[in-house]
Amino acid sequence: MKGLLLSMLFFASPESEGVGMIPASDVVIAGVAIGDSPAQVKAKLGAPNATEDTQDYLSLHYHYPHVRVSFSGDVVAGLFTSSERGCTPKGLCPGDSLEKMRSLYGEPLKADRETGRFYEYYGTELYCWFQIPDQGDKVLSITVACQP
């Protein structure tokens, strides 16, 4: 599935080879990585302020002041932050400039989705990516989205 997704992106824009690609180890927010267990998340961030169970693909959500951690089964499968404290390993945080985003990660892919236009960085060897809204000149939020 990942190969199909990436092929569609690159065939749609052949001059963009390598654009928007980052190491999988960079697709982390607030120290939490895709695939972490609930115990690992609690060891890193402590007890969540709130938990939420849903009937969706992402069935459990841990809410912290600076990040929402979403699980599919017993592993992290999604992350979201709009907090200046919810940063990536390279130090990109909501509130930073898009210029800083580009200096840390290079030129992103631009994607038009049902919910708007986004800058995206895909983790190599990972079915997940950073999704940053294309609104204004600042990073408003960072989502780690994954292909189920």
DODREN-350859 format. One line per field, with one value per residue (C-alpha): residue in three letters; z, y, x negated. Coordinates in Angstrom, 1 decimal. Each point is the difference from the previous one (the first is absolute). Layout:
BEGIN
code <- c(ALA; ...)
c3 <- c(Z; ...)
c2 <- c(Y; ...)
c1 <- c(X; ...)
END
This chain:
BEGIN
code <- c(MET; LYS; GLY; LEU; LEU; LEU; SER; MET; LEU; PHE; PHE; ALA; SER; PRO; GLU; SER; GLU; GLY; VAL; GLY; MET; ILE; PRO; ALA; SER; ASP; VAL; VAL; ILE; ALA; GLY; VAL; ALA; ILE; GLY; ASP; SER; PRO; ALA; GLN; VAL; LYS; ALA; LYS; LEU; GLY; ALA; PRO; ASN; ALA; THR; GLU; ASP; THR; GLN; ASP; TYR; LEU; SER; LEU; HIS; TYR; HIS; TYR; PRO; HIS; VAL; ARG; VAL; SER; PHE; SER; GLY; ASP; VAL; VAL; ALA; GLY; LEU; PHE; THR; SER; SER; GLU; ARG; GLY; CYS; THR; PRO; LYS; GLY; LEU; CYS; PRO; GLY; ASP; SER; LEU; GLU; LYS; MET; ARG; SER; LEU; TYR; GLY; GLU; PRO; LEU; LYS; ALA; ASP; ARG; GLU; THR; GLY; ARG; PHE; TYR; GLU; TYR; TYR; GLY; THR; GLU; LEU; TYR; CYS; TRP; PHE; GLN; ILE; PRO; ASP; GLN; GLY; ASP; LYS; VAL; LEU; SER; ILE; THR; VAL; ALA; CYS; GLN; PRO)
c3 <- c(0.0; 0.9; -3.3; -1.9; 2.0; -0.6; -3.6; -0.5; 1.6; -2.1; -3.3; 0.5; 0.4; -1.4; 0.6; 3.8; 0.5; 3.6; 0.8; 3.2; 1.1; 3.5; 2.1; 1.9; 3.2; -0.5; -0.1; 3.7; 2.1; 3.7; 0.1; -1.0; -3.1; -2.1; 1.3; 3.7; 2.5; 2.5; 2.7; -2.0; -0.5; 3.8; 0.8; -2.3; 0.8; 3.3; 0.5; -2.6; 1.1; -1.6; -2.1; -2.7; -1.5; -3.4; -2.6; -2.7; -1.4; 2.6; 2.9; 3.0; 0.6; 2.8; 0.5; 1.4; 0.1; -2.9; -2.1; -0.8; -0.4; -1.9; 0.0; -2.4; 2.0; 2.4; -1.9; -0.8; -3.5; 0.1; 1.7; 0.0; 1.6; -0.2; 3.0; -0.1; 2.3; -2.4; -2.1; -2.4; 0.7; -2.2; 2.0; -2.3; 2.2; -0.7; -0.1; -1.9; -3.5; -3.2; -0.8; 3.1; -1.2; -3.3; 1.5; 2.2; -2.4; -3.5; -2.5; 0.9; -2.3; -0.3; 0.2; -0.5; 2.3; 0.9; 3.0; -1.7; -1.4; 1.9; -0.1; 0.5; 0.8; -0.4; 2.2; -2.0; 0.7; 1.9; -0.9; 1.9; -0.7; 1.4; -1.1; 0.6; -1.1; -2.8; 1.7; 0.5; 0.6; 3.3; 0.9; 1.6; 0.9; -0.8; -0.6; -0.5; -2.3; -0.9; -2.7; 1.6)
c2 <- c(0.0; 2.4; -0.6; 0.8; 3.2; 1.2; -1.0; 2.1; 2.9; -0.2; -0.8; 3.0; 2.2; -1.7; 3.0; -0.4; -3.1; 0.1; 3.1; -0.5; -3.1; -0.2; -2.8; -2.1; 0.9; 3.6; -0.7; 0.5; 2.6; 0.8; -3.1; -2.4; -2.2; -2.0; -3.5; 1.0; -1.9; 1.6; -0.9; 1.6; 3.2; 0.2; -0.6; 2.9; 2.5; -1.2; -0.7; 1.7; 2.8; -1.8; -3.1; -0.5; -3.2; 0.0; -2.5; 1.3; -1.4; 2.2; -1.5; 1.5; 3.5; 1.3; 3.7; 1.9; 3.8; 0.1; -3.1; -2.4; -3.6; -2.3; -3.8; -2.8; -3.2; 0.3; 2.3; 3.7; 0.6; 3.8; 3.1; 3.6; 3.2; 3.7; 0.8; 1.8; -2.8; -2.8; -0.1; -2.3; -1.5; 2.7; 2.7; 1.0; 1.2; 1.6; 3.8; -0.4; 1.6; -2.0; 1.2; -2.0; -3.0; 0.1; 0.5; -3.0; -2.4; 1.4; 0.7; -1.8; -1.6; 2.0; -2.0; 1.1; -2.1; 0.0; 2.1; 2.5; 0.5; -1.4; -0.1; -3.6; -1.9; -3.8; -2.3; -2.4; -3.6; 1.2; 0.2; 3.3; 3.7; 3.5; 2.1; 3.7; 2.4; 2.4; 3.1; 3.1; 0.1; -2.0; -3.6; -0.1; -3.7; -3.2; -3.3; -3.4; -1.8; -3.6; -2.2; -2.8)
c1 <- c(0.0; -2.8; -1.7; 3.3; 0.5; -3.6; 0.2; 3.1; -1.7; -3.1; 1.7; 2.2; -3.0; -3.2; -2.2; 0.7; -2.1; -1.2; 2.0; 2.1; -1.9; -1.5; -1.4; 2.6; -1.8; 1.0; 3.8; 0.4; 1.8; -0.9; -2.2; 2.8; -0.5; 2.4; 0.1; -0.6; 2.2; 2.3; -2.6; -2.8; 2.1; 0.7; -3.7; -0.9; 2.9; 1.5; 3.7; 2.2; 2.3; 2.9; 0.7; 2.6; 1.3; 1.6; 1.2; -2.3; -3.3; -1.7; 1.9; -1.8; -1.3; -2.2; 0.3; -2.9; -0.4; -2.4; 0.9; 2.8; -1.1; 2.2; -0.1; 1.1; 0.0; -2.9; -2.3; -0.2; 1.4; 0.6; -1.3; 1.2; -1.3; 0.9; -2.1; -3.4; -1.2; 1.0; -3.2; -1.7; -3.4; -1.7; 1.8; 2.9; 3.0; 3.3; -0.6; -3.3; -0.3; 0.4; -3.6; -1.2; 2.0; -1.7; -3.4; 0.4; 1.8; -0.5; 2.7; 3.3; 2.5; 3.2; 3.3; 3.5; 2.2; 3.7; -0.8; -2.3; -3.5; -2.9; -3.8; -1.1; -3.1; 0.0; -2.1; -2.2; 0.9; 3.1; 3.7; 0.2; -0.7; 0.0; 3.0; -0.3; 2.9; -0.9; 1.5; -2.0; -3.7; -0.2; 0.4; 3.4; 0.0; -1.8; 1.8; -1.6; 2.5; -0.4; 1.3; 2.1)
END
